[in-house]
Structures are given as structure tokens and as C-alpha cells.
Amino acid sequence: MKTYFSKASAFLMRTFFVFSLAFFSLPDPVQAELGATEKQEIESLIEKFIQNNPEILRDALTRLAQAEALAAQQAAMAMVLDDAGDPFIGAEDAALTIYEFSDYNCGYCKRIFPDLMAVLEKEPSVRLVIKEFPILAESSVLGARAAIAAQRQGKFPAFHAEMMKWRGKLDASAIDRMAKKVGLDRQQLQRDMTDPATDFILNRTRRAASAFDLQGTPALIIGDNVIPGAISQSEILNLIKQVQADKNS
């Protein structure tokens, strides 16, 4: 019985909106020919329909809101998945990618770093893409630029580890010391840090973060799951298993 009324409601809703759309989309000359009386009768009919069937309008608005929210989420996810040039750790052709919005001045990012590295060891089919999201200080921007530049030389994993373990003031001198330690070409690093392509990557990440309304770091994206804040290693592994299971189902 419930199914019958649900189908009937859907039919009425479609009929009503098709009728309404057809009327209100008529060209002005056609509407003018209807005359004031006919137009008033039609508008009165539409108004009575809404009054007698408020749930239909409510359901339609709810579905519209849901569709808009889904479209917005899909658009935001598309920006995240556009990761060309983003620094990463793991196999480039990994079956599953974890995205982390991160800031090198973020204590919680540093705290979650060992867990993420442990996850990559336990799950070799997973890679970690760092969405450089420098929001805490000017030096965060410097660190983000250096990380993106280190990716171009293929030495990002080692450089990222040094940056995450760094506990002193993050400045140009500290970045230079860490770059030297991991064997980066420091002159090339400086050139790549100021390259327009680096600006493009940072701006792309800011747009993606804004689309997801991310206000802080870290933030993880695992499959369709958006997790603001740090979570435990076991929680990350459970989410990976869920995503893998969904892919295989």
C-alpha cells in the first residue's frame, strides 16, 4: 500500500511540475492571449494543488536540495582527484589513494604522520597524496612550495619525513638544511618553488578545500569519506577496508 501511494505521489508530482513548467514557460504573447481570467484560473488551480498536496512540494524541494548537494560534492571530489603535480608517497598506479590536506606547521599533521606511514607499509596498494594546504603561517606557504618542488625531483617522501619530524622554527634556512640532507638540488628547488605551476597547484588545493568547507588540517579523504581532523591508524585501516570492499562488491 505504501509503495502504491509513493508511486501515486511521484506521478502527481511529475504531472504537476510538467503542467506548471509548461504554463510558466509559455511565450509572453501566448500567455497574453489567455486573458486575465484564464490565467487567474490556472494560477488558482496551481495554488490549490500546492495547498492540498504540500508534501509533494516539500518532497520536490528535498530532492532538489539533495541533488544539488550531491552535485556539489561530486564537483569538489573532482577537484581533489585532479592531483597532477601534487606530492605523493607510494606507487603512482596504486589501487587506492588517500588524500591529506596538510600544513607543515600543524601539530596534528605531525602527530598523524607516523600512523599514515604505518598504513602505507601495511597496505602497499595504497598511496598517499599530500594536498598542500598552508593556512597556519607564512612559513607554511614556504614549506608547501618546497614540498611541491621536491616532488619534481622525485625526493618528496624523504623530504616530507624530514619536514614532519622538524620541531624547530620553519624558515628558509631550515628548509635548505633539510633539502641538503635528502640530496635535493637546492638551486633547482628554489626555482621550482617560485614556478607558476607551483602557484597553480596551491590554488587548486585551496579551491578544493573551500568546496569541502575544510577549515583546518589535517583532513583526510578516503574513498567518498571526508574526515576533518586526525584519526587513529586503526580507523584509517578500517576505512580502507570499507572502500576496498565496496569496490569489490
C-alpha positions in Angstrom: 0.0 0.0 0.0 2.8 2.4 0.9 4.5 1.6 -2.4 1.3 2.4 -4.3 0.8 5.8 -2.6 4.5 6.5 -3.1 4.2 5.9 -6.8 1.0 7.9 -7.0 2.6 10.8 -5.2 5.5 10.7 -7.6 3.1 10.6 -10.6 1.2 13.6 -9.2 4.4 15.5 -8.6 5.7 14.9 -12.1 2.3 15.8 -13.6 2.1 19.0 -11.5 5.5 20.2 -12.3 5.2 19.4 -16.0 2.0 21.3 -16.1 3.4 24.2 -14.2 6.6 24.3 -16.2 4.6 24.2 -19.4 2.4 27.1 -18.3 5.1 29.4 -17.0 7.4 28.7 -19.9 4.9 29.8 -22.4 6.0 32.9 -24.5 4.6 36.2 -23.3 2.4 36.6 -26.4 0.8 33.2 -25.8 0.2 34.0 -22.1 -1.3 37.3 -23.1 -3.8 35.6 -25.3 -5.1 33.5 -22.5 -6.7 36.6 -20.9 -6.7 37.6 -17.3 -9.5 35.3 -16.3 -7.9 32.1 -17.7 -4.5 33.0 -16.2 -6.1 33.6 -12.8 -7.9 30.2 -13.0 -4.7 28.4 -13.9 -2.7 30.1 -11.2 -5.6 29.4 -8.7 -5.5 25.7 -9.8 -1.8 25.5 -9.2 -2.1 27.2 -5.8 -4.9 24.8 -4.7 -2.8 21.9 -5.8 0.1 23.0 -3.6 -2.3 23.6 -0.7 -3.9 20.2 -1.0 -0.6 18.4 -1.6 2.0 20.2 0.5 4.0 17.0 0.8 4.6 16.9 -2.9 6.2 20.3 -3.0 8.2 19.5 0.2 9.4 16.2 -1.3 10.4 18.0 -4.6 12.3 20.7 -2.7 14.0 18.0 -0.6 15.0 16.1 -3.7 16.3 19.2 -5.3 18.4 20.1 -2.3 19.8 16.5 -2.2 20.6 16.6 -5.9 22.3 20.0 -5.5 24.3 18.7 -2.5 25.4 15.6 -4.4 26.4 17.7 -7.4 28.5 20.0 -5.2 30.2 17.1 -3.5 31.0 15.5 -6.9 32.4 18.7 -8.2 34.5 19.1 -5.0 35.7 15.5 -5.3 36.7 16.1 -8.9 39.0 18.9 -7.8 40.6 16.7 -5.3 41.1 13.9 -7.8 42.8 16.3 -10.1 46.2 15.7 -8.4 48.7 16.2 -11.2 51.8 17.8 -9.6 50.7 17.1 -6.0 53.4 15.4 -4.0 52.8 11.8 -3.1 54.2 8.7 -1.3 53.6 5.2 -2.7 53.0 3.7 -6.1 51.7 6.1 -8.7 49.3 3.4 -10.0 48.1 2.4 -6.6 44.6 0.9 -6.4 43.5 3.3 -3.7 44.6 6.9 -2.9 44.3 8.7 0.4 44.3 12.5 0.1 45.6 14.5 3.1 45.1 18.3 3.4 48.2 19.2 5.4 50.2 22.1 6.8 53.9 21.7 8.0 53.2 23.9 11.0 50.3 21.7 12.1 51.0 19.7 15.2 48.1 17.3 14.5 49.5 16.7 11.0 52.9 15.8 12.5 51.1 13.5 15.0 49.2 11.6 12.3 52.3 11.3 10.1 53.7 8.0 11.7 50.3 6.4 11.5 50.0 7.2 7.8 53.4 5.8 7.1 52.5 2.7 9.0 49.3 2.4 7.0 51.3 2.6 3.7 53.6 -0.2 5.0 50.7 -2.4 5.8 48.8 -1.6 2.6 51.2 -1.5 -0.3 48.3 -1.0 -2.7 47.6 2.4 -1.2 49.3 5.7 -1.9 49.2 9.0 0.0 48.7 12.3 -1.9 49.5 15.4 0.1 47.3 18.3 -0.7 49.5 21.1 0.5 47.1 23.4 2.3 49.3 26.1 4.1 46.9 28.0 6.3 48.6 28.4 9.7 51.5 30.8 8.9 53.6 32.4 6.2 56.2 29.8 6.8 53.6 27.1 6.0 53.4 28.5 2.4 57.2 28.3 2.2 57.1 24.7 3.3 54.3 23.8 0.9 56.2 25.3 -2.0 59.3 23.4 -1.1 57.4 20.1 -0.8 55.8 20.6 -4.3 59.2 21.4 -5.7 60.8 18.3 -4.0 58.2 16.2 -5.8 59.6 17.3 -9.1 63.0 15.9 -8.2 61.5 12.6 -7.0 62.6 13.1 -3.4 59.4 14.1 -1.8 59.0 11.1 0.6 62.3 11.7 2.3 61.9 15.5 2.4 58.3 15.2 3.7 59.6 12.9 6.5 62.2 15.5 7.5 59.6 18.3 7.4 57.2 16.3 9.6 59.9 15.4 12.1 61.2 19.0 12.3 60.5 20.7 15.6 62.3 24.0 15.3 61.3 27.2 13.5 60.4 26.5 9.9 62.2 29.1 7.8 64.2 29.2 4.6 67.4 28.2 6.5 65.7 25.1 8.0 64.2 24.1 4.6 67.6 24.5 3.0 69.2 22.2 5.6 66.6 19.5 5.1 66.8 19.8 1.4 70.6 19.3 1.6 70.1 16.3 3.9 67.9 14.4 1.5 70.0 15.2 -1.5 67.9 17.8 -3.3 69.3 20.1 -5.9 68.8 23.3 -3.8 69.1 25.7 -6.7 66.6 23.8 -8.7 64.4 23.6 -5.6 64.4 27.4 -5.3 63.5 27.8 -9.0 60.6 25.3 -8.7 59.3 26.9 -5.5 58.5 30.1 -7.4 57.4 28.5 -10.6 53.8 29.4 -11.7 53.0 25.7 -11.8 53.5 25.6 -8.1 51.1 28.5 -7.6 48.6 26.7 -9.7 48.8 23.5 -7.5 48.4 25.6 -4.3 45.4 27.5 -5.7 43.8 24.3 -6.9 44.1 22.8 -3.4 42.6 25.9 -1.8 39.6 25.7 -4.2 39.1 22.0 -3.3 39.3 22.8 0.4 36.8 25.6 0.0 34.4 23.3 -1.9 34.5 20.8 1.0 34.4 23.7 3.5 37.6 22.5 5.2 38.7 24.9 7.8 41.8 23.2 9.3 44.4 20.4 8.9 44.7 17.6 8.8 41.8 16.5 6.7 41.7 13.1 5.0 39.7 11.9 2.0 39.4 8.1 1.7 37.1 7.0 -1.0 34.0 9.1 -0.5 34.7 9.7 3.1 35.8 13.2 4.1 37.4 13.2 7.6 38.3 16.6 9.1 40.8 16.2 11.9 43.3 13.5 12.9 42.1 9.9 13.3 43.8 6.8 14.5 45.7 4.2 12.4 43.1 1.6 13.1 40.3 4.0 11.9 42.2 4.7 8.7 42.7 1.0 8.0 39.0 0.3 8.7 38.0 3.0 6.2 40.4 1.5 3.6 38.9 -2.0 4.1 35.4 -0.5 3.7 36.4 1.3 0.4 38.1 -1.9 -0.9 35.1 -4.0 0.0 32.8 -1.5 -1.8 34.9 -1.7 -4.9 34.8 -5.5 -4.9 31.1 -5.8 -4.3 
